[in-house]
Amino acid sequence: MKERILDFSAIVKETLMDKFPLQEITLPEDLRFFNSKRLLGFVCAENHIFTSNSKIKKLACSYVNIGGIAGISMGIVYPGNESDIPILIFEKMELNRIITFAFIDFVPLSRRADYQKKYIEPLKLINEDLDFLPGKINSTPSPFNSPYPFSGYFKRHYKFSVGVALERYLELWTSFLGKEFLISSPEYREEIKSFKEKFKEEYPSSSKSRKTFSLLLGKKSAAKLFKEVLF
């Protein structure tokens, strides 16, 4: 029997489409698909970008099929330019019938106490609710991580519980989007804009997925994927 795939990108896209009108941005072929014959044989990456009026600036996602034996998903959801809602990141690597690695988090756009209370602290209860999952681990702190990322290595029997974790994080994120917290202060707007730019410049080089994508697709293709699609 064919193994069912846990598709992070599909979960995010379908959830957002239920609430907001997403439109796909047509990518040129050299960005839509990347093919490579490295290490484990034929590797194919398929990429998509979506947008939705002023609420969602960009949903970018990539799926890499590694010879039919493993798959990697990575996606990022950016809020609109006038919003201070955190950036949502989701990553998954699945070795068919064996193990799934997952990472889900909000990227805070400010370290202000009121910002943390509004957007980040609500993650704490969700994260604690997921502690029952065997394989869940505490991630290494990063300048871009929240204190409550969902991360771990999960055996086959628990991989769809990982999908539930993504749905919980996504539900909270979309609830913020529906409340339309808009930036009013010019100084605060500049602070948020500056952090978004810093994230786009610095996060790709620190991402574990970047190293994996470089290994599978080659450094040049991985750099192009991260710069022109994901970031």
N, C-alpha and C positions, 0 to 999 in steps of 0.2 A: 504494500500500500504506500502511495506517495505521501511523504511527510508534509503536513500543513505548515505554511510559512507564516511567521509572525511579522507582518508588514507595518513597521512603525510609520512610514511615510503615508500609507493609505489611511491609517487610523487618524493621523493629524489632519490630512486633507479632508476626509469625510466629515470629521467633527467640525472643522471650520466652515465647510460648505453648508452644513446644516444651519449655521447661524449667520454667515456672511457670504455675499456673492463673490466667489473666487473666480478670477480670470487667469488662464494660463498664458504666460509670455512665451511666444514661439522662439525657441533657441535655434541657432544655426546648427547644422549637422555635426560640425566639429566640436560643439559644446554639448549637444544633446547626447552624443555617444562617444565613449572612449573604449578602444579595444587594445588588448595587449596579450602577448604570449610570453609570460615570465613565470618562473618558479613552478607553479602548480598547473601550468597549461594555459588554456584560453581564459582570459579575464575580460569581462565586459561591464562597463559602467554606463548607467542610464540616468540622466539628470533632468530635473524639471524646476521651473520657477513659476510661482503664482503670486498674484497681488489682489487686493480688495480695497477699492476706494481709498479713504484716508485712514481706515482703521488698521489695516495690515499692509505695511509697506512691501513686505516680501516673505514668502514661504519658499525656501530653497531646499531641495532634497536630492540626494544621490543614492543609488543602489548599485552595489558592485557584486556581480555573480562570479564566483571563483570556481570555474570548471564544474559547476553543478553540485559541488560538495560543501560549499560554504558561501555565506553572503554577508555583506556589510551594508548597513544603512546609516546615513548621517543626514540630519536636517536641522535647519535653523528658521525660527519665525521672528521677524522683526516687526515691532509695532510701528504705527504711523509716525511721521516726523514731529507731530505736535503732542505726542504721548510720552510719558515717562515710564510706561509699563516695562518690566524686565524683558530681555530677549530670552526666548525659549530655545533650548538646545536638546536634541535627542540623538543618541547614537546606539547602534546595536551591531554586534557581530555574532553570527550564528553558525556553528559547525553542525551540520545536519545530523539529527538523532543523537547528539552527544551533549553539547553545552551551548549556552547563550550568554554573551556578555552584554550588559546594558549600562547606559549612562544617561540620566535625564536631569536637567537642572534649569533654574532661572538664573540669568546673568543680571545682577543688580546694576542699575545705571547710576546709583548714588550711594554713598556711605552714610548719608544723613540718618539720624535716629528715627525721624518720622517716616522716612522712606522705607527703612527696614521694617518698621512696625506695620506699615500698610501693605507691603508687597511680599516681604520675605518671611516674616514670622509665621504667617498662615501655613507655610510649607512644613513647619515643624511637626504639627499633628499628623499631617498626611505621611510624612517620612516615618514617624514612629509607628503609625498603623501598619506599615509595611515591614516592620522588623521581624515578623514571623516567617518571612521567606528565607529558607536555607540558601546561603550563598550571598546574601546582601552584605556589603562591606562599607566601611567608611572611606571615602575618597581622600586622596592627598589634597590638602588645602591649596588653592590657586587664587591669584589676584582677581580672577573673573568668576569664581564659583560662589554660590551661596553657601551658608553653613549646612544646608540640608539637601544635598544632591542625592538622587537615587542611583546606586551603583552596585555592581556585583557580577558574579559568575554563577549562572543558574543551570542546573541539570535539566534535561529534556522535559521531565514531568512538571516543571515549574515555569516553563517559558511563557505560557499564556497568562500566568499571574503577573509576569513582567509587563504584558500588554495592559493589564488593569492598572499597574503603577503609572504607565504613561497616560492613561485616561484620567487618572486622579489629578496629576499635575496639569494636564491640559484643561480639565474642567475649571480648575482654579484660575488658570491664565485667561481663559475666555470670559470668566466672570468679571475680571478686571476690565477687559476690553469692552464689555457691555455697559460699564459704568461711566466710560468716557472721562477719565481723569486727564484733563488737558493742562499743558504747561502755561502758566500765566505770567510768571516773572521772567524778564529778559535775562537776568543773571542765571536763573535756574535753567532756562532753555540752553544757554551757552554751556553750562556744566554738563547737562545731559548730552548735548551734541558732541562735546569734547570726549566724553567717555565712550560714546558709540564709535567715534573715529579711532580711539585707542584700542577698543576691542577688535575692530576690523583689521587693524595693523598688526597687533601683537598676538591675538589668540591663535591664528592659524599655525604659527611656528611652535606654539606650546602644546598643540592638540596631539593626543596620541594617535588619533585617526590619520592625521597628516602623514605621520611616519609610515603607517600601514599602507595608505594609498600610494605613497612614493615607492614603496617596495613592490606593490602590485602593478602599478600603472607606469612607473618611471617618474623621476623627479620633475621633469618638464611638464608632463601631463597632469600630475598631481597639483603642481603650482598653478597651472591654468585653471583647473577645476575649482580650487579654493578661491582664487582671485576673481574669476569671471562668473562663477555660478554661486557658490556658497556664501562668499563674503563680498 
